[in-house]
């Protein structure tokens, strides 16, 4: 896989991720719930869980395509 293909894949993933976050009702309801609870511990683990899943998906995809 060429460098330009990897960069194109990363750019596409970031673009689709931004669209999903800005338009997804699941994210809007989760953020509203977290901001109402004022519990930074819960917020940290919610963000960590989401980001770790994305990182694992990315690693799997790169491994699968190489």
C-alpha positions in Angstrom: 0.0 0.0 0.0 1.4 3.3 -1.0 1.8 6.3 1.3 -0.7 8.3 -0.7 -3.3 5.6 -0.4 -2.8 5.5 3.4 -3.1 9.3 3.6 -6.2 9.2 1.5 -7.7 6.5 3.8 -6.8 8.5 6.9 -8.4 11.7 5.5 -11.5 9.8 4.5 -11.8 8.3 8.0 -11.4 11.7 9.7 -13.9 13.3 7.4 -16.5 10.6 7.9 -15.8 10.7 11.7 -16.5 14.4 11.8 -19.7 14.1 9.9 -20.8 11.3 12.2 -20.0 13.2 15.4 -21.7 16.4 14.2 -24.9 14.7 12.9 -25.2 11.6 15.1 -28.1 11.8 17.6 -26.3 9.2 19.8 -23.4 11.6 20.3 -25.7 14.6 21.0 -27.6 12.7 23.6 -24.5 11.3 25.2 -22.9 14.7 25.4 -26.0 16.2 26.9 -26.2 13.4 29.6 -22.5 13.8 30.4 -22.6 17.5 30.7 -25.7 17.3 33.0 -24.0 14.8 35.4 -20.9 16.9 36.2 -18.9 13.6 36.7 -15.5 14.0 35.1 -14.6 10.4 35.9 -17.5 9.0 33.9 -16.8 11.5 31.0 -13.1 10.4 30.9 -14.0 6.7 30.5 -16.7 7.5 27.9 -14.2 9.3 25.8 -11.5 6.7 26.4 -13.8 3.9 25.4 -14.8 5.6 22.1 -11.3 6.5 21.1 -9.8 3.2 22.0 -12.3 1.4 19.8 -11.5 3.7 16.9 -7.8 3.1 17.4 -8.3 -0.7 17.4 -10.4 -0.5 14.3 -7.7 1.6 12.6 -4.9 -0.9 13.5 -7.0 -3.8 12.3 -7.7 -2.0 9.0 -4.1 -1.1 8.4 -3.0 -4.7 9.2 -5.7 -6.1 6.9 -4.8 -3.9 4.0 -1.0 -4.4 4.2 
